[in-house]
Amino acid sequence: MNARLILEDGTVFEGQAFGAEGESFGEVVFNTGMTGYQEVLTDPSYYGQIVTMTYPLIGNYGVNVDDIESAHPHVRGFVVREWEEHPSNWRNRGDLDAYLKRNNILGIHGIDTRMLTKKIRVRGTMAGVITTLDTAVEEYVAKLNTDNLLPRDQVAQVTTKSTYRCPGEQRRIVAMDFGMKAGVLRSLVARGCDVTVVPAHTSAEEILNWEPHGVMLSNGPGDPADLHEIIETVRELLPKVPVFGICLGHQLISLACGAKTDRLKFGHRGANHPVKDLLNGRCYITSQNHGYVVVPESLEGTGLELTHINQNDGSVEGVQHTNYPAFSVQYHPEARPGPDDSDYLFDRFMDMIDTYWEAN
């Protein structure tokens, strides 16, 4: 079946459909990872986005029950140059086409993904639609340029609906789920933590009632500046308990301290981004997925100091508070997909918790 990817500027890419049929609107972004497509599909931070994979062959190892970061995919569409119809891997439990169909995700293949990626790099992230319908291009372009395609509070669409617990024998952690990847939870559980996962809009009072040794602020989708209630919650937590933020959690800590965020032209999405840790002088290859960034000039007077920088564009990749037991990184130390070079940050969180409570 034929399919089209239509962008808000009227550009049309014609290809073939795989996965579900119909139409699906979202933000068109690209990911530079060579592997890890199943983790990408199930990462809640991709909520509302049509993801383009820059690597030309996707699906060659199929899908399995291990490489998932949430209960189901959150992308609005999937764009590839070529998908493999006959995957081969000892963990394989089915092909990508059937997986997308089962989860009602539209895909398109056979288009020039290199051209699409270059266009996004020049023009910036754009709204788009994947469609197998015969609707006129002009109708789609008008809709893409006038409709609010995504809710303002995207976190509310992906957070857990109820509190749940992963029992452990050591430090009590409350994890605020803004769209948390399973890898974050696994990294805490692997360190023996007793983790209670709470919905995103849980109040500071409710969180402190759990008597946590530390609070984890997870990754998630959307514009962090829209989350006024959550920012206020983080502001209340910072003086009272050790806090570690990842991706959206990093941005929320920064906003709670008075810094500002801004939207990147086309975001950082992939598993090969070099980041320098200014505390130890080392450079790490990191996994990233974000469209917003903390404005470096806005850190002045906030009590936050810069701890990590992106070696490609110099953007803020990490901060720590000079008075409160809190730090955060813009990238994903739990990886999935990507390198686990930065897994040490979870150990740093454990050490910060122990130091804080020994002194208090």
Buried (B, 14 or more C-beta within 10 A) or exposed (E): EEBBBBBBEEBEBEBBBBBBBEBBBBBBBBBBBBBBBBBBBBBBBBBBBBBBBBBEEBBBBBBBEEBBBBEEBBBBBBBBBBBBEEBEEEEEEEBBBBBBBBBEBBBBBBBEBEEBBEBBEEBEBBBBBBBBEEEEBEEBBEBBEEEEBBEEBBBBBBBBEEBEEBEBEBBBBBBBBBBBBBBBBBBBBEBEBBBBBBBBBBBBEBBBEBEBBBBBBBBBBBBBBBBEEBBBBBBBBBEBBBBBBBBBBBBBBBBBBBBBBEEBEBBBBBBBBEBBBBEEEEEBBBBBBBBBBBBBEBBEEBBBBBBBBBBEEEBBBBBBBEEBBBBBBBBBBBBBBBBBBBBBBBEBBBEBBBEBBEEE
